[in-house]
Amino acid sequence: MKDLGESSSYLALKKGAEVYSSDGEHIGRVTRVLADPDADVFDGIVLDTTVGPGGQRFVDGPEVGQIFERGLVLKITAAEVEQLPKPSANPSSLSIKPGDLAAGRDGFMQRMWNRLSGKS
């Protein structure tokens, strides 16, 4: 395993940081850190596993072990990484355009409910 530097925090974790499994295998690189720094909530990471099983995988926060300046070590093995889910769109994310408001408040709220519930 490469020298990943000093212990650090998810707040300093950068895209491209090395990711290793608990059994010391190089799994890939961080592509995205999922967190809400204002609420001090670390949800997990998305990693590119092109050196491993291929594609992107979502690693939930509790599966992340030690975080260092230039990388991190997971609490799971390389074999378990292969079973991780691919990242999906954030279901609570909305995109509102000026035209969405044109129909008035009632129409807007109905469209938002439809989007959240998957009806549209």
N, CA, C and O of each residue as an XYZ file, in Angstrom:
480
protein
N       0.854     -1.174      0.000
C       0.000      0.000      0.000
C       0.899      1.236      0.000
O       1.912      1.279      0.698
N       0.521      2.226     -0.782
C       1.262      3.492     -0.838
C       1.132      4.245      0.481
O       0.234      3.991      1.284
N       2.059      5.179      0.677
C       1.966      6.075      1.831
C       0.843      7.073      1.539
O       0.936      7.859      0.596
N      -0.198      7.039      2.334
C      -1.359      7.905      2.116
C      -1.292      9.193      2.925
O      -2.210     10.011      2.864
N      -0.214      9.382      3.681
C      -0.067     10.611      4.451
C      -0.626     10.484      5.847
O      -0.866      9.389      6.358
N      -0.823     11.627      6.439
C      -1.328     11.715      7.814
C      -2.833     11.437      7.860
O      -3.525     11.571      6.850
N      -3.332     11.051      9.031
C      -4.774     10.884      9.234
C      -5.474     12.191      8.911
O      -4.947     13.274      9.165
N      -6.663     12.076      8.348
C      -7.392     13.267      7.927
C      -8.880     13.060      8.153
O      -9.290     12.195      8.928
N      -9.676     13.855      7.474
C     -11.128     13.850      7.623
C     -11.786     13.809      6.248
O     -11.157     14.124      5.238
N     -13.048     13.422      6.220
C     -13.787     13.447      4.959
C     -13.848     14.856      4.387
O     -14.005     15.027      3.179
N     -13.726     15.856      5.236
C     -13.781     17.246      4.780
C     -12.609     17.587      3.869
O     -12.724     18.472      3.020
N     -11.486     16.899      4.033
C     -10.293     17.170      3.230
C     -10.104     16.154      2.104
O      -9.180     16.289      1.302
N     -10.965     15.144      2.035
C     -10.846     14.092      1.028
C     -11.126     14.663     -0.356
O     -12.133     15.339     -0.564
N     -10.236     14.392     -1.298
C     -10.332     14.975     -2.640
C     -10.604     13.916     -3.706
O     -10.309     12.734     -3.529
N     -11.169     14.372     -4.803
C     -11.367     13.520     -5.968
C      -9.995     13.004     -6.408
O      -9.023     13.758     -6.450
N      -9.929     11.724     -6.732
C      -8.680     11.117     -7.169
C      -7.896     10.450     -6.054
O      -6.879      9.807     -6.315
N      -8.357     10.593     -4.801
C      -7.669      9.950     -3.681
C      -7.713      8.434     -3.851
O      -8.711      7.882     -4.315
N      -6.632      7.772     -3.476
C      -6.527      6.314     -3.595
C      -7.474      5.629     -2.607
O      -7.682      6.111     -1.493
N      -8.046      4.492     -3.036
C      -8.929      3.717     -2.162
C      -8.376      2.287     -2.075
O      -8.117      1.643     -3.091
N      -8.201      1.808     -0.833
C      -7.712      0.461     -0.585
C      -8.744     -0.313      0.225
O      -9.480      0.257      1.030
N      -8.783     -1.623     -0.005
C      -9.667     -2.490      0.771
C      -9.009     -2.814      2.110
O      -7.836     -2.506      2.322
N      -9.765     -3.433      3.005
C      -9.230     -3.788      4.324
C      -8.119     -4.827      4.218
O      -7.283     -4.940      5.115
N      -8.109     -5.592      3.113
C      -7.053     -6.582      2.916
C      -5.889     -6.024      2.090
O      -5.068     -6.786      1.579
N      -5.818     -4.685      1.958
C      -4.663     -4.030      1.371
C      -4.627     -3.907     -0.139
O      -3.629     -3.439     -0.687
N      -5.685     -4.314     -0.830
C      -5.697     -4.218     -2.291
C      -6.110     -2.821     -2.744
O      -7.010     -2.205     -2.172
N      -5.431     -2.334     -3.788
C      -5.803     -1.043     -4.375
C      -7.098     -1.263     -5.146
O      -7.131     -2.051     -6.091
N      -8.157     -0.576     -4.753
C      -9.486     -0.775     -5.330
C      -9.787      0.246     -6.413
O     -10.407     -0.091     -7.422
N      -9.365      1.468     -6.224
C      -9.663      2.511     -7.199
C      -9.377      3.882     -6.635
O      -8.506      4.065     -5.784
N     -10.150      4.860     -7.145
C      -9.966      6.256     -6.732
C     -11.326      6.887     -6.423
O     -12.345      6.515     -7.004
N     -11.318      7.831     -5.512
C     -12.525      8.574     -5.147
C     -12.942      9.448     -6.332
O     -12.122     10.170     -6.899
N     -14.226      9.374     -6.700
C     -14.745     10.288     -7.716
C     -15.654     11.340     -7.101
O     -15.831     12.421     -7.662
N     -16.238     11.018     -5.931
C     -17.136     11.961     -5.280
C     -17.243     11.651     -3.792
O     -17.302     10.488     -3.392
N     -17.268     12.690     -2.989
C     -17.492     12.556     -1.548
C     -18.921     13.010     -1.288
O     -19.298     14.122     -1.659
N     -19.707     12.167     -0.661
C     -21.107     12.483     -0.377
C     -21.221     12.900      1.087
O     -21.096     12.077      1.994
N     -21.460     14.190      1.299
C     -21.491     14.714      2.663
C     -22.248     16.026      2.709
O     -22.449     16.691      1.693
N     -22.660     16.379      3.916
C     -23.230     17.695      4.193
C     -22.355     18.311      5.280
O     -22.609     18.126      6.470
N     -21.317     19.048      4.863
C     -20.391     19.606      5.851
C     -21.048     20.531      6.870
O     -20.608     20.598      8.018
N     -22.097     21.242      6.462
C     -22.769     22.156      7.393
C     -23.404     21.400      8.552
O     -23.423     21.889      9.682
N     -23.921     20.212      8.274
C     -24.538     19.389      9.319
C     -23.541     18.368      9.886
O     -23.885     17.587     10.773
N     -22.309     18.380      9.369
C     -21.262     17.439      9.751
C     -21.738     15.994      9.581
O     -21.638     15.178     10.497
N     -22.262     15.700      8.377
C     -22.741     14.368      8.056
C     -21.949     13.828      6.874
O     -21.927     14.441      5.807
N     -21.302     12.690      7.056
C     -20.566     11.994      6.004
C     -21.388     10.795      5.583
O     -21.579      9.868      6.370
N     -21.884     10.798      4.333
C     -22.744      9.728      3.854
C     -21.948      8.603      3.209
O     -22.346      7.441      3.294
N     -20.837      8.925      2.570
C     -20.038      7.899      1.915
C     -19.284      8.482      0.740
O     -19.130      9.697      0.616
N     -18.810      7.581     -0.131
C     -18.075      8.015     -1.316
C     -18.548      7.245     -2.533
O     -19.146      6.175     -2.419
N     -18.273      7.804     -3.689
C     -18.401      7.074     -4.944
C     -16.978      6.869     -5.420
O     -16.182      7.807     -5.458
N     -16.661      5.624     -5.787
C     -15.308      5.359     -6.240
C     -15.324      4.736     -7.617
O     -16.259      4.025     -7.984
N     -14.274      5.011     -8.378
C     -14.081      4.423     -9.700
C     -13.198      3.209     -9.504
O     -12.060      3.327     -9.051
N     -13.721      2.041     -9.846
C     -13.001      0.796     -9.615
C     -12.412      0.243    -10.914
O     -12.366     -0.974    -11.093
N     -11.969      1.096    -11.808
C     -11.437      0.605    -13.087
C     -10.241     -0.317    -12.891
O      -9.970     -1.156    -13.750
N      -9.517     -0.180    -11.779
C      -8.413     -1.098    -11.521
C      -8.918     -2.397    -10.896
O      -8.189     -3.389    -10.862
N     -10.140     -2.404    -10.409
C     -10.721     -3.581     -9.771
C     -11.850     -4.152    -10.627
O     -11.646     -4.448    -11.805
N     -13.052     -4.309    -10.034
C     -14.176     -4.922    -10.753
C     -14.722     -4.063    -11.887
O     -15.512     -4.556    -12.692
N     -14.336     -2.826    -11.976
C     -14.784     -1.960    -13.069
C     -16.033     -1.184    -12.742
O     -16.937     -1.688    -12.077
N     -16.079      0.036    -13.210
C     -17.235      0.890    -13.001
C     -17.184      1.624    -11.686
O     -16.215      1.532    -10.933
N     -18.249      2.354    -11.425
C     -18.338      3.107    -10.178
C     -19.135      2.322     -9.150
O     -20.038      1.559     -9.491
N     -18.785      2.522     -7.898
C     -19.460      1.869     -6.783
C     -19.701      2.881     -5.680
O     -18.916      3.810     -5.489
N     -20.808      2.691     -4.950
C     -21.121      3.527     -3.791
C     -20.638      2.810     -2.542
O     -20.950      1.639     -2.326
N     -19.872      3.523     -1.718
C     -19.405      2.994     -0.439
C     -20.084      3.805      0.656
O     -19.857      5.009      0.777
N     -20.913      3.143      1.448
C     -21.623      3.804      2.538
C     -20.634      4.235      3.623
O     -19.627      3.566      3.853
N     -20.921      5.336      4.275
C     -20.041      5.904      5.286
C     -19.504      4.911      6.309
O     -18.301      4.914      6.568
N     -20.350      4.052      6.909
C     -19.846      3.107      7.908
C     -18.834      2.089      7.357
O     -18.112      1.457      8.129
N     -18.779      1.930      6.031
C     -17.832      0.990      5.428
C     -16.473      1.636      5.151
O     -15.531      0.960      4.737
N     -16.378      2.958      5.382
C     -15.115      3.669      5.218
C     -14.372      3.606      6.547
O     -14.893      3.999      7.591
N     -13.149      3.104      6.483
C     -12.346      2.968      7.700
C     -11.555      4.218      7.987
O     -12.093      5.209      8.480
N     -10.272      4.169      7.676
C      -9.378      5.288      7.959
C      -9.273      6.213      6.749
O      -9.151      5.761      5.611
N      -9.323      7.506      7.017
C      -9.158      8.515      5.973
C      -7.837      9.221      6.199
O      -7.516      9.642      7.311
N      -7.075      9.342      5.119
C      -5.766      9.984      5.166
C      -5.735     11.154      4.188
O      -6.709     11.399      3.477
N      -4.619     11.871      4.152
C      -4.473     13.027      3.273
C      -4.658     12.674      1.795
O      -5.268     13.437      1.047
N      -4.131     11.517      1.373
C      -4.143     11.164     -0.052
C      -4.924      9.887     -0.356
O      -4.757      9.298     -1.424
N      -5.760      9.465      0.560
C      -6.523      8.256      0.291
C      -7.252      7.750      1.508
O      -7.320      8.412      2.544
N      -7.807      6.541      1.355
C      -8.535      5.948      2.466
C      -8.478      4.440      2.391
O      -8.181      3.862      1.345
N      -8.769      3.812      3.521
C      -8.813      2.361      3.623
C     -10.219      1.990      4.074
O     -10.723      2.506      5.071
N     -10.839      1.091      3.328
C     -12.196      0.647      3.654
C     -12.178     -0.400      4.757
O     -11.135     -0.984      5.050
N     -13.324     -0.634      5.364
C     -13.477     -1.673      6.382
C     -13.859     -3.005      5.746
O     -14.025     -4.003      6.448
N     -13.999     -3.026      4.430
C     -14.429     -4.238      3.732
C     -13.323     -4.735      2.799
O     -12.435     -3.977      2.409
N     -13.391     -6.007      2.453
C     -12.378     -6.633      1.603
C     -12.620     -6.316      0.126
O     -13.671     -5.797     -0.251
N     -11.632     -6.636     -0.688
C     -11.743     -6.423     -2.132
C     -12.912     -7.234     -2.710
O     -13.616     -6.758     -3.601
N     -13.116     -8.447     -2.207
C     -14.237     -9.279     -2.679
C     -15.579     -8.623     -2.344
O     -16.519     -8.694     -3.136
N     -15.670     -7.994     -1.189
C     -16.915     -7.324     -0.790
C     -17.153     -6.059     -1.612
O     -18.301     -5.682     -1.848
N     -16.084     -5.406     -2.047
C     -16.217     -4.209     -2.884
C     -16.931     -4.558     -4.184
O     -17.725     -3.765     -4.691
N     -16.651     -5.738     -4.723
C     -17.289     -6.169     -5.969
C     -18.807     -6.261     -5.832
O     -19.522     -6.173     -6.830
N     -19.300     -6.436     -4.625
C     -20.738     -6.566     -4.377
C     -21.415     -5.228     -4.095
O     -22.639     -5.166     -3.977
N     -20.632     -4.159     -3.987
C     -21.213     -2.845     -3.687
C     -22.108     -2.374     -4.821
O     -21.861     -2.700     -5.983
N     -23.150     -1.606     -4.495
C     -24.060     -1.113     -5.539
C     -23.431      0.009     -6.360
O     -22.531      0.717     -5.907
N     -23.934      0.140     -7.573
C     -23.546      1.287     -8.392
C     -24.280      2.500     -7.836
O     -25.387      2.373     -7.313
N     -23.668      3.675     -7.949
C     -24.355      4.867     -7.429
C     -25.617      5.156     -8.229
O     -25.682      4.885     -9.428
N     -26.611      5.707     -7.558
C     -27.859      6.066     -8.234
C     -28.120      7.549     -8.025
O     -27.477      8.207     -7.207
N     -29.071      8.050     -8.779
C     -29.433      9.463     -8.649
C     -29.991      9.714     -7.256
O     -30.597      8.832     -6.647
N     -29.783     10.908     -6.768
C     -30.305     11.294     -5.468
C     -31.809     11.524     -5.599
O     -32.215     12.448     -6.304
N     -32.654     10.716     -4.945
C     -34.098     10.862     -5.109
C     -34.656     12.158     -4.537
O     -35.764     12.559     -4.892
N     -33.915     12.814     -3.667
C     -34.444     14.050     -3.093
C     -33.970     15.283     -3.855
O     -34.207     16.412     -3.425
N     -33.319     15.071     -4.956
C     -32.813     16.187     -5.753
C     -33.877     16.644     -6.739
O     -34.462     15.831     -7.454
N     -34.122     17.937     -6.772
C     -35.121     18.492     -7.678
C     -34.504     19.565     -8.547
O     -33.566     20.255     -8.149
N     -35.041     19.688     -9.721
C     -34.630     20.754    -10.625
C     -35.880     21.559    -10.949
O     -36.831     21.018    -11.514
N     -35.894     22.834    -10.603
C     -37.066     23.677    -10.823
C     -36.714     24.732    -11.851
O     -35.712     25.437    -11.732
N     -37.560     24.822    -12.864
C     -37.371     25.797    -13.928
C     -38.423     26.890    -13.795
O     -39.467     26.666    -13.182
N     -38.167     28.072    -14.360
C     -39.162     29.153    -14.265
C     -40.543     28.733    -14.762
O     -41.552     29.169    -14.208
N     -40.603     27.905    -15.784
C     -41.892     27.454    -16.310
C     -42.677     26.617    -15.321
O     -43.903     26.553    -15.408
N     -42.000     25.976    -14.384
C     -42.681     25.171    -13.371
C     -43.571     26.030    -12.474
O     -44.577     25.552    -11.951
N     -43.204     27.277    -12.303
C     -43.962     28.170    -11.433
C     -45.089     28.881    -12.175
O     -45.967     29.471    -11.545
N     -45.074     28.832    -13.487
C     -46.046     29.573    -14.295
C     -47.481     29.108    -14.067
O     -48.409     29.910    -14.177
N     -47.678     27.840    -13.755
C     -49.031     27.315    -13.589
C     -49.620     27.649    -12.223
O     -50.759     27.281    -11.936
N     -48.876     28.325    -11.396
C     -49.381     28.674    -10.069
C     -48.933     27.687     -9.022
O     -48.393     26.625     -9.333
N     -49.160     28.046     -7.796
C     -48.688     27.247     -6.671
C     -49.279     25.845     -6.665
O     -48.546     24.882     -6.440
N     -50.574     25.698     -6.903
C     -51.185     24.369     -6.841
C     -50.599     23.438     -7.890
O     -50.309     22.277     -7.601
N     -50.425     23.937     -9.100
C     -49.839     23.117    -10.166
C     -48.404     22.748     -9.862
O     -47.975     21.625    -10.125
N     -47.670     23.680     -9.315
C     -46.275     23.440     -8.959
C     -46.169     22.342     -7.905
O     -45.380     21.409     -8.052
N     -46.963     22.454     -6.847
C     -46.899     21.469     -5.770
C     -47.277     20.078     -6.271
O     -46.673     19.087     -5.863
N     -48.266     19.998     -7.147
C     -48.661     18.695     -7.693
C     -47.533     18.093     -8.529
O     -47.245     16.900     -8.433
N     -46.892     18.939     -9.358
C     -45.786     18.432    -10.181
C     -44.628     17.961     -9.306
O     -44.002     16.944     -9.605
N     -44.339     18.687     -8.234
C     -43.246     18.287     -7.348
C     -43.576     16.967     -6.650
O     -42.719     16.094     -6.521
N     -44.825     16.832     -6.202
C     -45.243     15.578     -5.565
C     -45.119     14.436     -6.565
O     -44.634     13.358     -6.220
N     -45.553     14.662     -7.796
C     -45.452     13.620     -8.825
C     -43.999     13.219     -9.056
O     -43.699     12.036     -9.209
N     -43.101     14.195     -9.082
C     -41.678     13.878     -9.287
C     -41.107     13.086     -8.119
O     -40.386     12.108     -8.319
N     -41.429     13.510     -6.900
C     -40.920     12.825     -5.721
C     -41.468     11.419     -5.602
O     -40.756     10.510     -5.177
N     -42.713     11.230     -5.966
C     -43.334      9.913     -5.831
C     -43.117      9.037     -7.053
O     -43.553      7.886     -7.074
N     -42.438      9.574     -8.087
C     -42.136      8.792     -9.282
C     -43.290      8.679    -10.267
O     -43.258      7.825    -11.153
N     -44.296      9.514    -10.131
C     -45.445      9.455    -11.033
C     -45.200     10.197    -12.333
O     -45.992     10.074    -13.268
N     -44.101     10.979    -12.417
C     -43.857     11.679    -13.688
C     -42.477     11.399    -14.195
O     -42.094     11.902    -15.251
